[in-house]
Amino acid sequence: MKILGKSTSEHFDSFYSEIVTQIGEQKFVPSRILGRGYYQFEEQGPEIGLRTDLSRPYFEHQVAHELVHVLQRKEGWPRGVTRHPEGSPIAELGTFLVSMVLDLNVEERLKAWSFDSSYILKEQYRNLKKAVLDQNIPSLGSCRWRKGVMMYANASLTQPANKWDELRKLFARRAPHIEIKGEELVSILKGNGWDTADQALASLIAVRNSIGLLGEHLGIVDGRTGRRI
């Protein structure tokens, strides 16, 4: 098959044939966000934005990743809501938080299909290393600090052991206030889990509260009941 003019492999086609029976055909468009793909629910229906600059193995992983997000939405997985305008620091933190937890589940599901996600891990490693070596280390409690501790926790759970050991040592030396809270988030995520919608909901609420976003009007919605927490 072809998606946005790019041919896909038989391996991907088998995955697509299976998941489309659960979620139906989807609308694909070139990504409007530089350097990343996305899934969002528009008034006219779901839309999947895709990077088209990736080689075929990476492109296929990206498509598969976003299709599992569509499945999560159909299954009633939690999502974030906020009174803050789109693009504001708090709204962006909420988006990052929900993506972090739901992505952990997405990648677990995709392991059975052996899609190549190494490009994401390499980009994450480069970006995090650059950030921690930056002279402008975020102050405790700031929005940049909150994002930093979530990035720390996410990398701890996803990076290869040798790469994470290098990053962890950099954080310990350069930004111990991020490392300490980041380790707390790792414990929260491992304790609550992300294998089910209930576990993801518990993780989202606990992480949100831990980094002080409850008072910033960031709500978590149970996708099965519509209840805002």
N, C-alpha and C positions, 0 to 999 in steps of 0.2 A: 504494500500500500504506500501512498504518499501523504505526507502531512506538511503543509506549507511548502510544497514543492520538493521536499526531501524524502527520498526513498527509504523505507524501513526494512529490517531483516525479517526472515521467517520467524526467528525467535521472538521479536517484538510483536509480530502479527499474531502469534499464538496467544501471547499475553493479552493483546487488545481484544481478540475475539472472545476471550474468557471474561474480561472485566466489563465489556460493553453489554453483556447480557444482564449485568447488575445495575448499570448506570445509564445505559442508552448511548446513542451517538452524541458527541460533544462538539462544541464550536471552538476552533483553534484560530488564534490571531497572532501576529508578531507582537512580542512583548513591548508594552509602552513604558516599562521600567528598565533602565539601563543595567545590563549585567545580570538579570535574573528573570526567571519565569514566575508565573503566579496563577492562582485560581481565584476567581471572585464571582459573586452571584449578582448579576445585573437584573434589572427589571424584566428584560426580555429572556432571561435564563442565564445559566452558567456560561462563563467565558474563561478559556484557558489561554493565557499569554505565554508565548514561547520564545526563547532565544534561538535565533537561526544561525548563529555564528559557530555553533558547536559541531564537532565531528559526529558521525553517525552513532557510535556507542554512547557518547555523552548526551546527544540529542534524545536518544531513545530512553535513557534513564530519566531525563527531565520530563518527558511526556508521561512516562509511567508514574513518576512521582506525583505529578499534578492530577492524574486520573484517580490515584488512590485518595487524594484529598476530596475529590468529588464523591467517592464512595463513602468516606468518613462523614461528609455532610448528609448523605442519604441515610446513613446509619444513626444520625443524631449525635454526633460528637460535639463537644462544647465549642463555643466561639466567644470572642471578646466584643464588648460594646463600650463606648465612651461618649461623654458629652463634649469632649474636646474635638476641635475640627481636624479633619483629615490632614496629615502632614505635620501636625503639631508634635512636640516632643513626647507628650504623654500618649497620644494616639499611636505613634511609632513604637513606643515601648510595649503597648498592648499587642500590636501586630507581631512584634518580635517574640513576645512571651508565648502567644498562642501557636505561632509557627514552630517555635523551638520544641514544645511538647508534642504537638501533632506530628511533626517531622520525625521524631524518634520512633513513633509507631509506624509511619509510612515506610521508613527504611527497614524496619524489622519485617514487614510484610514483603518487601521487595527482595529480601535475601534469597527467598526460594527461587527467584527468577534470575539471579546472578547478573543483574544490571550493573554497569560500571559507574560508581559514584565517586571515583577517585578525584575527579576534577573539582568537586565540591570541597572535599577535604583539603586539597592542595590550596585552593583559594582561601578557605577558612584559615589555614595555617599561616599563609602569607599575610593576610589582613590582620590577624591577631598579633603576630610577631611585630608587624609594623606599628600597631597601636600601642603595644606595651613598651616599645622602644622610643615612642614619641616623648618629647620633652614635656608636653602638656598633659600630664597625668590627671584624670578627673578627680575632683574633690569628693570626699565622702558625702553621700546623700544626694548628689546631683543626678540629673537624668543620664549623663554620660557614665557615671559610676554605676547606676542601675543596669544600663545596657552592658557595661563591662562585666559585671558579675554574672549576668545571664550568658554572655559569650564564653566566659570562663567555664561555667558549668556545662554548657553544651559541648565545648571542645573536650572537656574531661571525659565525657561520655561517648564521643565519636572519633576522636583522633587516634591514630595508631600509637601504641605505647611509647615508642622511641620519640616520636614527635611531641606527644603530650608531656613527656618528662622534660624535654627542652623548654617547652612553653611554661610549664609549672614553675620551673626554677627561675625563669625570667620574671614571672609574676611575684614570686616570693621576694626577689631582690628589688624589683622596681615598683611594685604596687601591692604591698601586703594587705592593704585595706580592701582590695578587690579579691585577693586570694582567700582571705578569711571568710568573707560573705559567700564567695563562690563555692567554697567547700561546703558551706551550710546548705546551699541550693542543691548541690550534688546529693547530699544526704536526704534532702526532702524528696527529690525526684526518684532516687532509688527506693526510698521507703514507700512512696505512694504508687509508683509505677506508671506505665503508659500503654499497657497491653489492651486495655478496654476503655470504653468511654467513661465509665465510672472512675477508673484510676486516673485518666487524663484530667477529669474534672477536679479531683482531689489535688492533683499536682498543680494545676493552674491556680487554684484558690490559695494553696499554701505558699507557692512562690510569690504570687502577687502580694500577699500579706507580709511575707518576709522582707520584701524590698520596699515596703511602704507605699504601695500603689492604691490601696483601698480608699484612702482619704483623697486620692486624686481622681475619684469618680471613674475608675476602671471596673466595669462589671463583667462577670463571667456568666454566660447563658448556657444552661443545660439544653442541648439541642433536641432532646427527646420531649421535654415538657415545656420549653420556652421560658422556664423560670430564671430570673436574673438573680445572681447571688453576689 
